[in-house]
Amino acid sequence: MEAQDFKVIVVGGSYSGLSAAMTLGRSLRKTLVIDSAKPCNHFTPHSHNFLTQDGMTPQQIAKIAKEQVEKYASVTFISDEAIKAERLENTFIIETKSGQVYKTAKLVFSTGIKDIMPDIKGFVECWGKSVIHCPYCHGYEYRDQKTAIWVNEENAFHLAPLIRNLTQKVTVLTNGAVRFTTEERSKFNKNGIRIEEGKIAELEHSNGQLRTILFQDARKESFDALYTQLPFEQHCGIPSALGCEYTDKGYLKTDMFFKTTVEGVYACGDNTSPFRAVSNAVANGNFAGATINRELASEQF
């Protein structure tokens, strides 16, 4: 099968991918967006802290964005999944799950990450609704409410002050023996934050709204919200197969222009940064698209 030729292929058609595609479309670059419709935030009912779109659903934002990008004739969308890539000199060959083959000079991965959920009853149903990861995305909606932070490591001192700013009803859940130092425990106490060591057995909820946390010793405590930051894995393994390097936290390593460590390969969005916000993904994609267009223009000049 003869490969269809594009200047740029964007793998992943959520916010960062759509933003990159818009920039490239407006720059008249023949661009293909391959999207398997698996966005990171599909659990979340509403998106916040993004100007002009505050309170919209993620699906509404993505729908509007795609409709706007589709107006640019140089951008093509396909609903498919990229499963393999290889580099032949200055060209990348991409194969998809449906058996299609494409080639391109520049390759963008905006493929996001996949959260690894704990095996706790009720967790998945609450994730993105009342079990949340970001005080900027969700914290305002749970201001002044009884809130738990599930953490037992140094990251607690990143989250705790931000959440304590939104509510004084804060409890740290360690889900087992405390690993904080005496000084750290003293700091929590000073700020009126209680530490609960019980192991979590179940999240009791109503349609995803947390009501009660049940501990393994049969104790219960009511909470309105629970913050936690989950381990994750990359949604797409192709960058690794191409030789792209990752950070020690598991994110794709990029420079300030969203170039990976492999020439001609770029990455943007949640697969590159712990700052998981729609606004950040859009900004990343815009910048990545501009970087690619500048490089293509320089090569042609």
Salt bridges, closest charged atoms under 4 A:
ASP54 OD1 - HIS48 ND1 3.15
GLU67 OE2 - LYS63 NZ 2.70
GLU81 OE1 - LYS38 NZ 3.83
ASP115 OD1 - ARG276 NH1 2.77
GLU141 OE2 - HIS48 NE2 3.63
GLU196 OE1 - ARG194 NH1 3.60
GLU196 OE2 - ARG219 NH2 2.74
GLU204 OE2 - LYS220 NZ 3.19
ASP217 OD2 - ARG219 NE 2.80
GLU221 OE2 - LYS146 NZ 3.08
GLU221 OE2 - ARG194 NH2 2.43
GLU245 OE1 - LYS253 NZ 3.32
GLU295 OE1 - LYS106 NZ 3.72
GLU295 OE2 - LYS259 NZ 2.60
GLU299 OE2 - LYS106 NZ 2.92
